[in-house]
Amino acid sequence: MYDLFSDLFDAFDILSQPVTYSEEKKCPVCGRTYSDFSRTGKFGCGECYKTFRPSVSSVLRQIHSTTSHTGKIPSKSGSSIKKQRLYNSLKAQLQEAVKNENYELAAKLHKEIRAMENDLK
């Protein structure tokens, strides 16, 4: 005779076992895994940074002071890049000053930004 209840309880036994994931997350472009990065210290492509960002951010913050890559600036031809970075930094500081209602600093930063814009023209 077929026992319906024994099959039902067997299904609960399967559900109560812990789930293990054999598949590790892979980069959709190069196929490397986080284990590959941990072992070699290198990513396979630029998409790896986006794919593994949550895991990598804390590691990079421990090694470096920041998680954003700024790169090196060429000493001979890098003046325009330096000016652009300063301009972007001043704009970010201006937004922060306005957000914090520090209008004196905001006015000072605004004047510096306008002067830079006139120089760039």
C-alpha positions as CSV (number, residue, x, y, z in Angstrom):
1,M,0.0,0.0,0.0
2,Y,1.2,3.4,-0.9
3,D,1.9,5.8,2.0
4,L,1.3,9.4,0.9
5,F,2.4,10.8,4.2
6,S,5.9,9.2,4.2
7,D,6.6,10.9,0.8
8,L,5.4,14.2,2.2
9,F,7.7,14.0,5.3
10,D,10.6,12.9,3.1
11,A,10.2,16.2,1.2
12,F,10.5,18.1,4.5
13,D,13.7,16.3,5.3
14,I,15.2,17.6,2.0
15,L,14.1,21.2,2.7
16,S,15.6,21.2,6.2
17,Q,19.1,20.4,4.9
18,P,21.4,23.4,4.6
19,V,21.8,24.8,1.1
20,T,25.3,24.8,-0.4
21,Y,26.2,26.7,-3.5
22,S,28.7,25.0,-5.7
23,E,28.6,27.8,-8.3
24,E,30.7,30.8,-7.5
25,K,29.9,34.2,-9.0
26,K,31.8,34.8,-12.3
27,C,32.6,37.9,-14.2
28,P,30.3,37.9,-17.3
29,V,33.1,39.2,-19.5
30,C,36.2,37.2,-18.7
31,G,34.8,34.4,-16.5
32,R,37.1,34.9,-13.6
33,T,35.9,34.3,-10.0
34,Y,36.5,36.1,-6.7
35,S,38.6,33.0,-5.7
36,D,40.8,33.7,-8.8
37,F,41.3,37.3,-7.5
38,S,42.0,36.1,-4.0
39,R,44.6,33.7,-5.3
40,T,46.4,35.9,-7.8
41,G,45.6,39.5,-6.6
42,K,44.6,40.4,-10.1
43,F,41.3,40.8,-12.0
44,G,40.8,39.7,-15.6
45,C,39.1,42.8,-16.9
46,G,37.5,46.1,-15.9
47,E,34.1,44.4,-15.5
48,C,35.5,42.4,-12.6
49,Y,35.5,45.6,-10.5
50,K,31.8,46.0,-11.0
51,T,30.9,42.4,-10.6
52,F,32.9,41.9,-7.3
53,R,32.5,45.5,-6.0
54,P,30.9,44.6,-2.6
55,S,33.6,42.0,-1.8
56,V,36.5,44.1,-3.1
57,S,35.6,47.5,-1.7
58,S,36.4,46.6,1.9
59,V,39.7,44.9,0.9
60,L,40.8,47.9,-1.2
61,R,39.8,50.3,1.6
62,Q,42.2,48.4,3.9
63,I,45.1,48.5,1.4
64,H,44.6,52.0,0.0
65,S,43.0,55.0,1.5
66,T,40.3,55.2,-1.2
67,T,38.5,52.8,-3.5
68,S,38.6,55.1,-6.6
69,H,41.4,55.0,-9.1
70,T,42.8,58.4,-10.1
71,G,45.8,57.2,-12.1
72,K,49.1,59.1,-12.7
73,I,49.3,62.4,-14.4
74,P,52.1,62.9,-17.0
75,S,54.5,65.6,-15.7
76,K,55.0,67.3,-19.1
77,S,51.5,67.4,-20.5
78,G,49.3,66.9,-17.4
79,S,48.5,70.6,-16.6
80,S,45.1,70.5,-18.3
81,I,44.3,67.2,-16.4
82,K,45.3,68.8,-13.1
83,K,43.2,71.9,-13.8
84,Q,40.2,69.7,-14.7
85,R,40.6,67.7,-11.5
86,L,40.8,70.8,-9.4
87,Y,37.7,72.2,-11.1
88,N,35.8,69.0,-10.4
89,S,37.0,69.1,-6.8
90,L,35.9,72.7,-6.4
91,K,32.4,71.9,-7.8
92,A,32.0,69.0,-5.4
93,Q,33.1,71.2,-2.5
94,L,30.6,73.9,-3.6
95,Q,27.8,71.4,-3.6
96,E,28.8,70.2,-0.1
97,A,29.0,73.7,1.2
98,V,25.6,74.6,-0.1
99,K,24.2,71.3,1.3
100,N,25.6,72.2,4.7
101,E,24.4,75.8,4.4
102,N,27.9,77.2,4.6
103,Y,27.2,80.1,2.2
104,E,30.4,82.1,2.9
105,L,32.5,79.1,1.8
106,A,30.1,78.5,-1.1
107,A,30.6,82.1,-2.3
108,K,34.4,81.8,-2.2
109,L,34.3,78.5,-4.1
110,H,31.9,79.9,-6.6
111,K,34.3,82.8,-7.3
112,E,37.2,80.3,-7.8
113,I,35.1,78.2,-10.1
114,R,34.1,81.2,-12.2
115,A,37.8,82.3,-12.4
116,M,38.8,78.9,-13.6
117,E,36.0,78.8,-16.2
118,N,37.2,82.2,-17.6
119,D,40.8,80.8,-17.8
120,L,39.6,77.7,-19.6
121,K,37.9,79.8,-22.4
